[in-house]
């Protein structure tokens, strides 16, 4: 958010809130909204509580669902999770404490249009719905995206992208933890170093106990709590009486605040306009930042791995909708409320995301502070558990099994996974303490990640979509993009703000230059080098099946012989998912913003009312989806589990998500025999199989592909 902040001016409150008269900041460093013991209870108590829930869930899963609790189950949740739970998990990954705080603060600084721009960043999760289908289509055995990189580009590519993956994981961890640390410290006075240690270790407690499936389930609980609290905030702002309590009153005050404290870059300085230059910059930066965090962060791939194929796509679409609802509705109720009450927030408070707790305290006093601490803690624990397990998967499969002990058994990998979660927690705690001591904000860490790693986005994208992309193009493109992005970032900050300081580097213009140069230079170099120095043969997609192996025999791939999870159906669905992604992109990035421009420099009450009503609809419908859909989809397995609990018996065969049984026999997947996926084609194809290749040679390749009895996988 950088240097552009609006500070309290020390004059009387414009709307008669005399308790804020003459104040230049909202939070007094000597007093706290909550007693310190409240912070300790929330941080320590919730960690232990969810660890106990995770242990109970694992015991129920083994006792009454008949699942083998091995490394595959720990790291992939049996690859059988359905759309509702995947969607909830996705939104928990994306709604960190820092995201909740930032979307409110940016709307406070840039006006109502920021709610639209922030919501439009849901494009990133929608795009990954397409990638999740490609993952299931081409590499259903994969545990991590680095396994795909290793198969495509060998050890060199594996090491380069491994560095990017681990860097992304730990910087994202720092960002999500530090957001909760800042809020909890400001509201309760609990020592920041203690919080930096306790929050990651609290996540470790239940992540190491329950693995990925327990994390999915606890993410459901976390996300439901967040949605319920957001509904309370939304209704309080526009329907709850008190200082605001109606749409017309909020609109009236926002109109008055335009001339009183105008926003630079907005037409007429208005808070009620889509003509916002800073909001537009934030949108572009946010999309690129989101692409980096999704493509280079294993936790998002983890959710795709855990789902059955068709539910991976549906889950990411559901997750997009849930995320869209949160980051659209929360800013228009809390960000605009801070403006409509003329709260005396300093530049430091606004840039550190303290607008949300300031409004909550003004509304509800100590109760509001408790609600904010709870939702921030819920956000960081649910997303933090995903990051911990993602880092563990990378270490287990891409370090330990790849370089230390390739023949490790499933039991060994399970032990390594659990130790990896503990190691992740200790290292994350140390890094967060370092950032606390160095006074480095989580916003700046996110900016460093985005500029440095944006060059890797398109090469990772090509790993599943372009078999002509070479190791040289992918690795050099990634490194060149990052280096050029850093140079552009520093130079722009120096030219526009005299010196590249921590504050100036966080401004929109330097970030825009750094992110755009990094991602597009990575793309250009990758494509040019791949074309100039092509490989002798294009990559054969079938090698994914040959070179990537399951850790435990008999575990489900999620691929069935027939039905919606069959290879044929997945291939058919791809074109529809690509089309839906294109429509979503055009709608959110062009149609919606252009339709908002005719509303002018200051929106009328009717137009603002429409905006708020859309926010209510999105939030209420998303809340119902988040609460009901996972339970409805799990009704089959829940019914059978309750039946076995009543009779205190264990099923003879493990239960799938819908409650039916599947075999653990090594040669069976979903009850159908798995063709010979662990051998190479009997004869190498002289020409790779290409979709829609009608030549005789192409058809011969197709015939050979089918004769090898392999799963059909087209380019």
ZIQUIMO-V14273 format. One record per pair of residues at least 6 apart in sequence whose ideal C-beta (glycine too) atoms are under 7 Angstrom apart, sorted by the first residue. I is the first residue (numbers start at 1). J is the second residue. If there is no record, write none. Layout:
# ZIQUIMO-V14273
i = (I & I)
j = (J & J)
This chain:
# ZIQUIMO-V14273
i = (1 & 1 & 1 & 1 & 1 & 1 & 2 & 2 & 2 & 2 & 2 & 3 & 3 & 3 & 4 & 4 & 4 & 5 & 5 & 5 & 5 & 6 & 6 & 6 & 7 & 7 & 7 & 8 & 8 & 8 & 8 & 8 & 8 & 10 & 10 & 12 & 13 & 13 & 13 & 14 & 14 & 14 & 15 & 15 & 15 & 17 & 20 & 20 & 23 & 24 & 24 & 25 & 25 & 25 & 26 & 26 & 26 & 26 & 26 & 26 & 27 & 27 & 27 & 32 & 32 & 32 & 33 & 33 & 33 & 33 & 34 & 34 & 34 & 34 & 34 & 36 & 36 & 36 & 38 & 38 & 39 & 39 & 39 & 39 & 40 & 42 & 42 & 42 & 43 & 43 & 43 & 43 & 43 & 43 & 43 & 44 & 46 & 46 & 47 & 47 & 48 & 50 & 50 & 50 & 51 & 51 & 51 & 53 & 53 & 54 & 54 & 54 & 54 & 54 & 55 & 55 & 57 & 57 & 57 & 58 & 58 & 58 & 58 & 60 & 61 & 61 & 62 & 63 & 64 & 64 & 64 & 64 & 65 & 65 & 65 & 65 & 65 & 66 & 66 & 66 & 66 & 66 & 67 & 67 & 67 & 68 & 68 & 70 & 70 & 70 & 71 & 71 & 71 & 71 & 71 & 71 & 72 & 72 & 72 & 72 & 72 & 73 & 73 & 74 & 74 & 74 & 74 & 75 & 75 & 75 & 75 & 75 & 75 & 75 & 76 & 76 & 76 & 76 & 77 & 77 & 77 & 77 & 78 & 78 & 79 & 79 & 79 & 79 & 79 & 79 & 80 & 80 & 80 & 80 & 80 & 81 & 81 & 81 & 81 & 81 & 82 & 82 & 82 & 82 & 83 & 83 & 83 & 83 & 83 & 84 & 84 & 84 & 84 & 85 & 85 & 85 & 86 & 86 & 86 & 86 & 86 & 86 & 87 & 87 & 87 & 87 & 88 & 88 & 88 & 88 & 88 & 89 & 89 & 89 & 89 & 90 & 90 & 90 & 90 & 90 & 91 & 91 & 91 & 91 & 91 & 92 & 92 & 92 & 92 & 92 & 92 & 93 & 93 & 93 & 93 & 94 & 94 & 95 & 95 & 95 & 95 & 96 & 96 & 96 & 96 & 96 & 96 & 97 & 97 & 97 & 97 & 97 & 97 & 97 & 98 & 98 & 98 & 98 & 98 & 100 & 100 & 100 & 100 & 100 & 101 & 101 & 101 & 101 & 102 & 103 & 103 & 103 & 103 & 104 & 104 & 104 & 104 & 104 & 104 & 105 & 105 & 105 & 106 & 106 & 106 & 107 & 107 & 107 & 107 & 107 & 108 & 108 & 108 & 108 & 108 & 109 & 110 & 110 & 110 & 110 & 110 & 111 & 111 & 111 & 111 & 111 & 111 & 111 & 111 & 112 & 112 & 112 & 112 & 112 & 113 & 113 & 113 & 113 & 114 & 114 & 114 & 115 & 115 & 115 & 116 & 116 & 116 & 117 & 117 & 117 & 117 & 118 & 118 & 118 & 119 & 119 & 119 & 120 & 120 & 120 & 121 & 121 & 121 & 122 & 122 & 122 & 123 & 123 & 123 & 123 & 123 & 124 & 124 & 124 & 124 & 125 & 125 & 125 & 125 & 125 & 126 & 126 & 126 & 126 & 126 & 127 & 128 & 128 & 128 & 129 & 129 & 129 & 129 & 130 & 130 & 130 & 131 & 132 & 132 & 132 & 132 & 133 & 133 & 133 & 133 & 133 & 133 & 133 & 134 & 134 & 135 & 135 & 135 & 136 & 136 & 136 & 136 & 137 & 137 & 137 & 137 & 138 & 138 & 138 & 138 & 139 & 139 & 139 & 140 & 140 & 140 & 141 & 141 & 141 & 141 & 141 & 142 & 142 & 142 & 143 & 143 & 143 & 144 & 144 & 144 & 144 & 144 & 144 & 145 & 145 & 145 & 146 & 146 & 146 & 146 & 146 & 146 & 147 & 147 & 147 & 148 & 148 & 148 & 149 & 149 & 149 & 149 & 150 & 150 & 151 & 151 & 151 & 151 & 152 & 152 & 153 & 153 & 154 & 156 & 156 & 157 & 157 & 157 & 160 & 160 & 161 & 162 & 164 & 164 & 164 & 164 & 165 & 165 & 165 & 166 & 167 & 168 & 168 & 168 & 168 & 168 & 169 & 169 & 169 & 169 & 169 & 170 & 170 & 171 & 171 & 171 & 172 & 172 & 172 & 173 & 173 & 173 & 174 & 174 & 174 & 174 & 174 & 175 & 175 & 175 & 176 & 176 & 176 & 177 & 177 & 177 & 177 & 177 & 177 & 177 & 178 & 178 & 178 & 179 & 179 & 179 & 179 & 180 & 180 & 180 & 180 & 181 & 181 & 181 & 181 & 181 & 181 & 182 & 182 & 183 & 183 & 183 & 183 & 184 & 184 & 184 & 185 & 185 & 186 & 186 & 187 & 187 & 187 & 187 & 188 & 192 & 193 & 193 & 196 & 196 & 196 & 196 & 197 & 197 & 199 & 200 & 200 & 200 & 200 & 200 & 201 & 201 & 202 & 203 & 203 & 203 & 203 & 203 & 204 & 204 & 204 & 204 & 206 & 206 & 206 & 207 & 207 & 207 & 207 & 207 & 208 & 208 & 208 & 212 & 212 & 212 & 215 & 215 & 215 & 218 & 218 & 219 & 220 & 222 & 222 & 222 & 223 & 223 & 224 & 224 & 225 & 225 & 225 & 226 & 226 & 226 & 227 & 227 & 227 & 229 & 229 & 230 & 230 & 230 & 230 & 231 & 231 & 233 & 233 & 234 & 234 & 234 & 234 & 234 & 236 & 237 & 237 & 237 & 237 & 238 & 238 & 238 & 238 & 238 & 239 & 243 & 244 & 244 & 244 & 247 & 247 & 247 & 248 & 250 & 250 & 251 & 251 & 253 & 254 & 254 & 254 & 254 & 254 & 255 & 255 & 257 & 257 & 257 & 258 & 258 & 258 & 258 & 258 & 259 & 262 & 263 & 263 & 265 & 265 & 265 & 266 & 266 & 266 & 267 & 267 & 267 & 268 & 268 & 270 & 270 & 271 & 272 & 272 & 272 & 273 & 273 & 273 & 273 & 274 & 274 & 274 & 274 & 275 & 275 & 278 & 281 & 281 & 281 & 282 & 284 & 285 & 285 & 285 & 285 & 288 & 288 & 288 & 288 & 289 & 289 & 289 & 291 & 292 & 292 & 292 & 292 & 292 & 294 & 295 & 295 & 295 & 296 & 296 & 296 & 297 & 298 & 298 & 298 & 299 & 299 & 299 & 302 & 302 & 302 & 302 & 303 & 304 & 307 & 308 & 308 & 309 & 309 & 309 & 309 & 310 & 310 & 313 & 313 & 318 & 318 & 321 & 322 & 322 & 322 & 324 & 325 & 325 & 325 & 328 & 328 & 329 & 329 & 329 & 332 & 332 & 332 & 334 & 334 & 334 & 335 & 337 & 338 & 338 & 338 & 338 & 341 & 343 & 343 & 343 & 345 & 345 & 345 & 352 & 356 & 357 & 357 & 360 & 360 & 360 & 360 & 361 & 361 & 364 & 388 & 388 & 388 & 389 & 391 & 391 & 392 & 392 & 392 & 392 & 395 & 396 & 396 & 396 & 396 & 400 & 400 & 401 & 401 & 410 & 410 & 413 & 435 & 443 & 444 & 444 & 447 & 447 & 447 & 450 & 451 & 451 & 451 & 451 & 451 & 451 & 452 & 452 & 452 & 453 & 454 & 454 & 454 & 454 & 454 & 454 & 455 & 455 & 455 & 455 & 455 & 455 & 455 & 455 & 455 & 455 & 456 & 456 & 457 & 457 & 458 & 458 & 458 & 459 & 459 & 459 & 459 & 459 & 459 & 462 & 462 & 462 & 467 & 467 & 467 & 467 & 467 & 468 & 468 & 468 & 469 & 469 & 470 & 470 & 470 & 470 & 470 & 472 & 472 & 473 & 473 & 473 & 473 & 473 & 474 & 476 & 476 & 477 & 477 & 477 & 477 & 478 & 480 & 480 & 480 & 481 & 481 & 481 & 481 & 481 & 482 & 484 & 484 & 484 & 485 & 485 & 485 & 485 & 485 & 486 & 488 & 488 & 488 & 489 & 489 & 489 & 489 & 490 & 492 & 492 & 492 & 493 & 493 & 493 & 493 & 494 & 496 & 496 & 497 & 497 & 504 & 538 & 540 & 540 & 541 & 541 & 542 & 542 & 542 & 545 & 545 & 545 & 546 & 546 & 546 & 553 & 554 & 554 & 554 & 556 & 556 & 556 & 557 & 558 & 559 & 559 & 559 & 559 & 560 & 560 & 560 & 561 & 563 & 567 & 567 & 571 & 571 & 599 & 634 & 636 & 636 & 637 & 637 & 637 & 637 & 639 & 640 & 640 & 644 & 644 & 651 & 653 & 653 & 653 & 654 & 654 & 654 & 655 & 656 & 662 & 662 & 663 & 667 & 667 & 668 & 675 & 675 & 675 & 676 & 677 & 677 & 681 & 681 & 682 & 683 & 685 & 685 & 687 & 687 & 688 & 689 & 689 & 689 & 689 & 689 & 690 & 690 & 691 & 691 & 705)
j = (105 & 106 & 109 & 351 & 443 & 506 & 503 & 504 & 506 & 507 & 508 & 503 & 504 & 507 & 109 & 278 & 507 & 109 & 347 & 350 & 351 & 109 & 261 & 350 & 24 & 346 & 347 & 23 & 24 & 25 & 344 & 345 & 346 & 22 & 24 & 21 & 20 & 21 & 342 & 256 & 260 & 342 & 253 & 341 & 342 & 341 & 343 & 344 & 344 & 344 & 346 & 344 & 346 & 349 & 343 & 344 & 345 & 349 & 354 & 358 & 186 & 349 & 354 & 187 & 188 & 189 & 187 & 361 & 366 & 369 & 187 & 188 & 366 & 369 & 370 & 188 & 189 & 190 & 188 & 370 & 184 & 188 & 190 & 373 & 190 & 373 & 374 & 377 & 184 & 190 & 195 & 198 & 199 & 202 & 377 & 198 & 202 & 377 & 202 & 205 & 205 & 206 & 218 & 381 & 205 & 206 & 209 & 206 & 218 & 206 & 209 & 210 & 214 & 218 & 209 & 210 & 210 & 214 & 217 & 69 & 209 & 210 & 214 & 641 & 67 & 213 & 69 & 650 & 641 & 644 & 645 & 650 & 637 & 641 & 651 & 654 & 655 & 650 & 651 & 653 & 654 & 655 & 73 & 78 & 654 & 654 & 664 & 410 & 414 & 552 & 410 & 413 & 414 & 417 & 551 & 552 & 410 & 550 & 551 & 552 & 555 & 211 & 213 & 211 & 212 & 414 & 417 & 143 & 211 & 212 & 389 & 393 & 396 & 417 & 143 & 212 & 305 & 306 & 212 & 213 & 216 & 306 & 555 & 556 & 305 & 306 & 308 & 556 & 557 & 558 & 308 & 556 & 558 & 656 & 657 & 216 & 306 & 307 & 311 & 657 & 308 & 311 & 633 & 657 & 311 & 314 & 315 & 318 & 633 & 318 & 629 & 630 & 633 & 216 & 220 & 630 & 303 & 307 & 311 & 312 & 315 & 319 & 315 & 318 & 319 & 322 & 219 & 220 & 223 & 626 & 630 & 216 & 219 & 303 & 386 & 125 & 303 & 315 & 316 & 319 & 223 & 319 & 322 & 323 & 326 & 219 & 222 & 223 & 382 & 383 & 386 & 299 & 300 & 383 & 386 & 125 & 323 & 226 & 323 & 326 & 379 & 175 & 176 & 179 & 379 & 380 & 383 & 176 & 179 & 180 & 183 & 376 & 379 & 380 & 175 & 176 & 179 & 353 & 442 & 330 & 356 & 375 & 376 & 379 & 179 & 183 & 353 & 356 & 353 & 118 & 327 & 330 & 331 & 330 & 331 & 334 & 335 & 355 & 356 & 350 & 353 & 355 & 114 & 118 & 282 & 114 & 115 & 331 & 335 & 336 & 335 & 338 & 339 & 350 & 355 & 350 & 263 & 276 & 278 & 279 & 282 & 263 & 266 & 270 & 271 & 272 & 273 & 276 & 279 & 271 & 272 & 332 & 336 & 611 & 273 & 274 & 276 & 279 & 279 & 282 & 331 & 328 & 331 & 332 & 592 & 593 & 596 & 279 & 282 & 283 & 286 & 286 & 327 & 331 & 324 & 327 & 328 & 283 & 588 & 589 & 286 & 287 & 290 & 320 & 323 & 324 & 287 & 584 & 585 & 588 & 589 & 287 & 290 & 291 & 294 & 294 & 316 & 319 & 320 & 323 & 316 & 317 & 320 & 581 & 584 & 581 & 294 & 300 & 316 & 313 & 316 & 317 & 577 & 577 & 578 & 581 & 464 & 304 & 312 & 313 & 316 & 309 & 312 & 313 & 570 & 573 & 574 & 577 & 464 & 465 & 142 & 304 & 464 & 309 & 312 & 558 & 570 & 570 & 571 & 574 & 713 & 464 & 541 & 544 & 713 & 148 & 544 & 548 & 557 & 558 & 559 & 545 & 548 & 549 & 550 & 557 & 148 & 305 & 548 & 305 & 393 & 397 & 298 & 301 & 393 & 394 & 397 & 398 & 298 & 301 & 460 & 158 & 161 & 162 & 165 & 394 & 398 & 397 & 398 & 548 & 463 & 464 & 544 & 157 & 158 & 161 & 463 & 158 & 402 & 543 & 544 & 547 & 548 & 463 & 539 & 471 & 474 & 471 & 471 & 475 & 471 & 474 & 475 & 475 & 478 & 456 & 398 & 296 & 453 & 456 & 478 & 296 & 298 & 394 & 394 & 453 & 293 & 296 & 297 & 449 & 453 & 297 & 298 & 387 & 390 & 391 & 428 & 431 & 445 & 448 & 449 & 293 & 297 & 387 & 384 & 387 & 428 & 431 & 432 & 435 & 442 & 445 & 442 & 445 & 446 & 380 & 383 & 384 & 196 & 199 & 200 & 380 & 384 & 428 & 432 & 432 & 435 & 442 & 353 & 376 & 380 & 442 & 199 & 376 & 377 & 380 & 192 & 195 & 196 & 199 & 432 & 436 & 352 & 353 & 357 & 372 & 373 & 376 & 190 & 195 & 373 & 192 & 195 & 354 & 357 & 357 & 369 & 372 & 373 & 373 & 436 & 433 & 436 & 429 & 432 & 433 & 436 & 429 & 433 & 380 & 384 & 425 & 428 & 429 & 432 & 425 & 429 & 381 & 381 & 384 & 385 & 388 & 425 & 388 & 421 & 422 & 425 & 214 & 218 & 385 & 215 & 385 & 388 & 389 & 421 & 418 & 421 & 422 & 302 & 306 & 389 & 385 & 386 & 389 & 382 & 385 & 382 & 630 & 378 & 381 & 382 & 382 & 626 & 626 & 627 & 374 & 375 & 378 & 375 & 378 & 379 & 622 & 623 & 626 & 371 & 375 & 326 & 329 & 330 & 619 & 619 & 623 & 333 & 334 & 329 & 333 & 615 & 616 & 619 & 363 & 244 & 250 & 333 & 337 & 246 & 247 & 250 & 333 & 612 & 245 & 341 & 250 & 337 & 340 & 608 & 609 & 612 & 605 & 336 & 340 & 605 & 608 & 340 & 271 & 272 & 336 & 339 & 340 & 272 & 602 & 271 & 339 & 342 & 268 & 269 & 270 & 271 & 602 & 269 & 269 & 269 & 271 & 276 & 277 & 278 & 273 & 275 & 276 & 273 & 275 & 601 & 601 & 602 & 601 & 602 & 339 & 602 & 603 & 608 & 600 & 601 & 602 & 603 & 593 & 596 & 597 & 599 & 597 & 601 & 508 & 508 & 509 & 512 & 508 & 512 & 508 & 511 & 512 & 515 & 450 & 454 & 515 & 519 & 446 & 450 & 515 & 457 & 449 & 450 & 453 & 454 & 457 & 300 & 457 & 460 & 461 & 453 & 456 & 460 & 390 & 390 & 393 & 394 & 386 & 387 & 390 & 386 & 389 & 390 & 393 & 315 & 312 & 315 & 558 & 565 & 558 & 559 & 565 & 570 & 564 & 565 & 573 & 577 & 625 & 629 & 622 & 622 & 625 & 626 & 618 & 618 & 619 & 622 & 615 & 618 & 615 & 618 & 619 & 611 & 612 & 615 & 355 & 356 & 359 & 355 & 359 & 345 & 355 & 358 & 359 & 362 & 358 & 359 & 362 & 354 & 355 & 358 & 441 & 372 & 369 & 372 & 368 & 369 & 371 & 372 & 368 & 369 & 371 & 421 & 424 & 425 & 421 & 420 & 424 & 417 & 420 & 421 & 424 & 420 & 413 & 416 & 417 & 420 & 408 & 416 & 408 & 413 & 551 & 552 & 551 & 445 & 506 & 502 & 506 & 505 & 506 & 511 & 515 & 485 & 486 & 489 & 514 & 515 & 518 & 482 & 485 & 486 & 482 & 481 & 485 & 515 & 518 & 519 & 522 & 477 & 478 & 480 & 481 & 482 & 485 & 518 & 519 & 521 & 522 & 478 & 522 & 519 & 522 & 522 & 523 & 526 & 469 & 474 & 477 & 478 & 522 & 526 & 469 & 474 & 526 & 538 & 539 & 541 & 688 & 715 & 530 & 534 & 538 & 526 & 530 & 529 & 530 & 533 & 534 & 535 & 529 & 533 & 525 & 526 & 527 & 529 & 530 & 526 & 525 & 529 & 522 & 525 & 526 & 529 & 522 & 521 & 522 & 525 & 518 & 519 & 521 & 522 & 525 & 518 & 517 & 518 & 521 & 514 & 515 & 517 & 518 & 521 & 514 & 513 & 514 & 517 & 505 & 510 & 513 & 514 & 500 & 509 & 510 & 513 & 500 & 504 & 505 & 510 & 500 & 509 & 510 & 504 & 507 & 510 & 688 & 685 & 688 & 713 & 715 & 681 & 710 & 713 & 677 & 710 & 711 & 678 & 679 & 680 & 666 & 664 & 665 & 666 & 662 & 669 & 670 & 669 & 565 & 565 & 567 & 669 & 711 & 566 & 670 & 672 & 672 & 569 & 711 & 712 & 712 & 714 & 607 & 657 & 658 & 659 & 655 & 657 & 658 & 659 & 659 & 655 & 659 & 650 & 651 & 661 & 661 & 662 & 663 & 661 & 662 & 664 & 661 & 662 & 670 & 671 & 671 & 673 & 674 & 674 & 709 & 710 & 711 & 709 & 710 & 711 & 708 & 710 & 708 & 704 & 701 & 704 & 697 & 701 & 715 & 701 & 702 & 705 & 714 & 715 & 698 & 715 & 714 & 715 & 712)
